[in-house]
Amino acid sequence: MTQLRSIETEERMIAALLYDYHGSLAKSGALLPSHFSLRKHIEIFQGISELAINNNPPDPIAVSEKLKGAVSLYELAEISDRFIPTIHFVEADFRTLDDYRKRRALWQILSQRLQEINQATTPNEFIADMQKSFSELQDLSPSNDLSISTITDIWADQLKNRFDGKHVPGLLTDFSSLDEMTGGLVPGNLIIIGARPGVGKTSFALNIARNVAKKENAVGFISYEMTSLELIEKLITMEGKIDGAVLKSSEMDNSTFSSAIKLKNDIDKLPLFISDTDGSSLESLIHRTRMLVSRFKIRLLIIDYLQLLMVQSATENRNNEISSITRALKQLAQREKIPIILLSQLNRASAESKPQLSNLKDSGAIEQDANIVILLHADYEKHPN
């Protein structure tokens, strides 16, 4: 791995650190031990950082004493004498060291995973593990933090647009009361839609998917309960108000057949990506979501449904597993900057009356991770049909 480092650049950065009387560079948090490849250079950096944190000048004598002879004063003095740092070189050297740091991390992950390829249960699990490893590399990237003034300026612009009636922060579902209450489906939000079986949570979610896609927003719909063909048929029956039983029958008339084909051709034009899946692991879902975002630029993801998802490290406590899933999906929504709608079952107690948060099945920490929880209820007394 000699090609994944530059000894001269590392020594030039150490010289800059030794010349930095106030220790500002070491205390900035930008430089990390992993920016250096040699054990000796890592120890020097750590010694300088400890001195800087305690507001002690990191000169060669102090650093040598701090390291208790692990690196000689002669070596430190030789480095500081050989390189006279300038701000231009410090900035350029930092970029070079950061590039090598990421390359070394990528090399290590690839080497480890390639050794494990024969141990993977299935190719899909190996791909999911690889995707998880690659996602960890994003932590090596520079921070996207914004200053407080930048954040407040963005907020003020959004507030003015809302006041002028020009714009809402999220994607409109065309369910007017829902849009009014939520301001639309906001990127980074996790939205839970809960209902008992048969109440219509999948149909409701498909309606949202269709309405958002009709505004030329790409939508991903991942189902663990129904096949893609079943979902398309459900979408066509909703769109054309066609009796689903008639479509399943060989006795449909010409008018119904023609209407269904026309609706199919209309739906073909929507940027709607519907898929069923043979794997219910959380890791596989995260991998598929990132693929949909990168390849098709989806702006909304809908998942049907929570209780069919599993984590690889399963435990006996299902509530803990559900908590892990919702937390991971909330982080996924924030990282990919899309809203995620997650359908969820309600427990049987919800059949007695209007559902509440406590009726979410295997609830875990759903109410803590979710930005919005929508509970669907079929009031058969008021609406018997």
N, C-alpha and C positions, 0 to 999 in steps of 0.2 A: 504493500500500500504506500510505497514511497512517493508515487505520483499524486497521492491525495493529501499532500502537505507541502509547505514551503518553509524550511528551517530559517532561511534568511528573513522572511516576512515575520515569523514568530519572534525572532531576536530583535528586529526593528521595533515591533510593538512593545516588547519588554523594555527596550531603551526609552520609548516614549513614556511608559509607566514610571520608570525610574526618574525621569526628568520632571514628571508631574508633581510639583512640590505639594500641592493641596490634595492630591489623590482624587481629583474630580473624575478622571477617566475610570479609575478602578471602582469608584462608588456609584457610577452612573447606572450600573446594572446591564449595560449593553454588552460588555465583554463577559464571557463565561469561561470556566475551566476547559470546556469542550472546544473552545476556539484554538486550543494548543494541542499538539499531537505528542510531543515528547513529555515523559514523566517529569523531567527536570524543569521544563518550562511551565508545566502545570503547578508544580510546587512553588516556583518563583512567583507566579501570578497569585496564588493563594496567600503567600506571605505578604506580598504588596497589598492585597485587598484587606487583610487583617489590620495592617498598619494604617491604611487609609481610613478604615471605618472608625478607628480609635483616634483619628486626626493626628497621626504621627507621620512626618515626612518619610516617604519610602525611598531613601537613598541607599546605595549599595551596602554601606556598613550596617544600617538598621535591618535590611532584608537578610543579610548574611547571618546576623545574630538571631533574627527571628526563626530562621530555618535551622539553627543550631549546627551549622557546618555541613548540612546536606548539599549545599551549593556554596562554593568558596567565594570569598570576597574578590579574589583575582578574576574569576569567571564573570562576576557581575560588573566589575569595573571595566573589564575588557569589552563587554557588550555595550555599556553606556558610552565608552570612548569611541567605539567603532561607528556608531550610528548617531547622527544629530537629527532628531525628529523635527518635522514641520507639520502644520495642521493639514496640508495637502496630502502628505504621505500617511499620516495617521488615518485619515478618512479612506484613502485608497487601500491601505493595509487591512483596515477593518473589513471592508467588502471582500477582499481576497480571503481572509481567514474565515469569514462567515460562509463563503462559498465552499471552502474545503471542509468545514465542519458539517455542512449538510451532505456533501458527497460521502464523507466517512460514515455518517449515520445511515445513509441509503445503502452503502456497500455492506454494512453490518447486518441490516435487515434482510437484504437479498441473500446474503451468504447463509444466514440462519434458516430462512424459510426454504431455500433450495435443499438444505440438508434434511428438512422435515417432510419433503414432498411425498416420500414413500410411506410415511407414517400417517398421512391424512386418511380419514375414513372414506371420503368421497372428494372428487375434484371440486365440487361446489364449496365444501367446507374449507378446502385449501385456498380457494379464491377469496372466500370471506375472511380468512385469517390474513391473507396478503393485504386485502383492502383495509382491514383494521390497522395493520402495521403502517401502511402508507398514510392513513389518516393521522397517525401519531407524528408524522413528519411535519404536519402543518403547525405543530407547536414550535417548530424550529424557525418558522417564518417571522419576519418583523411584525411587531404589534400594530394592529389597526386602530389603536386608541385615538379618539378625537379629543381635542381640547374642549373645555366646558363652554367656551364662547361659540365654537363651531356647532356643538350640539344644541345650544339654546337658539342659535340662528335658524337651524333646520326646523326646530319645533315651532318657532315664531312664524316661519313661512307656511308650515302646515296649518297652523291655527288661522292665519289670514285666509288661506284658501278655503278652509271650512266655513269661516265667517262669510266669505263672498259666495259660498255655495258652488265653488268651482271643482272641489276635489275632496274625496274622502281618503283616509290613509290606507285602506285595504281594498281587496277585490270585492266587487258587489256580487251578491248571490241572487239578486232580483226577488228575494223575499223581503219586501219593504220593511216590515216591522223588525226583522232580524238585522237588516243593514242599518236601520236607524239606531238600534240599541248597541251594536258592536262597532259601527264605523267601517264595516266590511271585514274581510279576512286579512288580517295584518301579517306581513312577513315576519317570521320568527316566532309566531304564536302557535301553541298547541291547543286545538279545539276538540273537545270530547262531545260526541253525540251518543247519548245512551237511550236505550229502549228495550222493552221486553221483546222476545221473538214474535214476529207476526205483526208488530205495530207499524213497521215501515221505515226503519232507519236506513236500510240499503237504498230504498226508493228515494228517500229524502236526499241522501248523499249523491245519488245519481243525478237528481234534479239540479243540485248545486253544481256538480261537475259540468253538466250540459250548459247551464246558464253562464258559468264563468268561461267555458270554452267558446261559446257563441260570441264573446267579446274579443276573440283572437288571443286568448290567454291559454297557453298549453297546460293541460291538466293530466296528472297521473292518477290512476285508480288501480290499487293493488288489492286483490280479493283472495282471502284464504277460505272462503265459504262457498262461493259460486264460481263456475267456470266463466271464461270470457264470453262464450256463446250464450250462456244464460243471462249474463249481464247485458249483452247487446240486445237480446230479445226483450228483456225487461225495459230497456231504454226505448226501444221502438214502440212497445205497447203504451208506455207513458206518453211518448211524444205524439202518437196518433190516436190516443184514447181507444186503443183496440183491445178487445177481450183476449187475454193471454191464452185462454183455453182454446179459442178459435184458431190461433196461430199454430197450436200444437196438434190440431185436428186436420185430417186429410180432406175434410168436407168444407173447407173455407171456400167462399165464392171468389169470383174474379176481382170484384171491387176491393175486397180485403187484401188479396194477394198483391194487386197493383199498388195499393196504398202503402203496404209494408215495404215493397221494393223501392218506392219513391222516398220513403223515410230513411231507408238504408242508404240511399245515394246522398241524401242531405247530411246524414250523420258522418258519412265518409269524409266530408270536407272539414269536420271539426278537428282541432288540434288536441284530441282526446286519446290518451294512451292507456288502454285497459288491459290488464294482465292478471291471470290467475298464477298460482305458483305451487310447485311441488315441495317447497321447503318452507317451513314456518319459523326458521331461526331469526332472531333479531339481527344477527350479524349479516345474514343474507339480505334482509330487508334494507339495511343501511347501505349495503353495496349496490342494490338495485336502485335505490333512491338517488344515489350519487350519479349513477349511470344515466338516469332519466333527466337529471338536472344538467349534466354536462353535454349529453347528446341531443336532447330535445328541448332544453331550456324551459322545463316545466315551472310554472309559477304557483302551483297548488298540488298537494299530494293528499289523496284520500286512502285510508287503510281500513279494510273490512275483514276481521275485527280484532280487537285487543286480546280477547281470551284465547284466541287460536295461535297467538304468538308465543314462542318459547325462547329461552336463553340457553346457550350452550352449557353453561355451568349451572344446571338446574339444582334447586334446593327443595327441601321438603316443605318450606314455607312459601306457598303460592303468592301471598301478599307481598313478600319481599321481591319475588320475581316480577310481579306487576309493577312495583315501584321502580325496579331497574329498567324496565321497558319504557315506562312513561318518561323517566328522567332522560334516558338516552334519546328518545324521540323529540323531547323538548330541546335538547342540545343540538340534535340534527336540524331541526327547524331553524334554530338561531344561526348555525354554521352555514347552512345552504341558503339562508335568507328567503325562506318560503313558509307560508302557513301550512300546517299539517292537520288534517281532520282525521281523528281516530274514532271509529265506531266502537261501542262497548255494550255488552249485555247488562241488563239489570237483573237483580235476584228476584225470586218469586214473591217476596214480601211486597214488591212494588205493585202487584196486581190488586191489592186491597184498596189502594187509594192513589192519589197523584204521587208520582215518584219524587224522591229526594236524593241528595248526594249520597246518603248512607245506603241507598239501594244499588249503587254501582257494584257489580259483582267482582269479588276479589279486589276490593277497591284500592288496597295499598295506599299510595300517596297521590292518587289521581288528582284530587282536588288541590293539592299543593303544586303539582307540576303543570296543570292545565291553566291556560289563560282564560278560557271560556268553557263552561259545561252546559250543554243543551240537553234537556231530558224530554223525550217525546212521550205523549200520553194519549191514548185513544179513549175518549169519553163516550162510551157506548150508550149511556143514558140520554145524553143530549143529542148525540149523533148516531142513532142505531144502525145506519147504513154505511 
